[in-house]
């Protein structure tokens, strides 16, 4: 995993942790990545334990737990 990839993942988590909800397109624009990358990042974050949920009414994503990406990532490296 490249440094840039890790930075984008951290930025996505921090955005969602701050309570900002976002549509995939908006998140992609903010992180300067394509929409499909946002979905890949979210899938990867979920594999580390992030509870990212989608609201059909607002068509936005949000984080439902107190997820710490760096802690989860570090623990995965030790396994």
Secondary structure, DSSP 8 states (H G I E B T S, - for coil): --HHHHHHHHHHHHHHHTT--B-HHHHHHHHTS-HHHHHHHHHHHHHTT--EEEETTTTEEEE-S---HHHHHHHHHH-
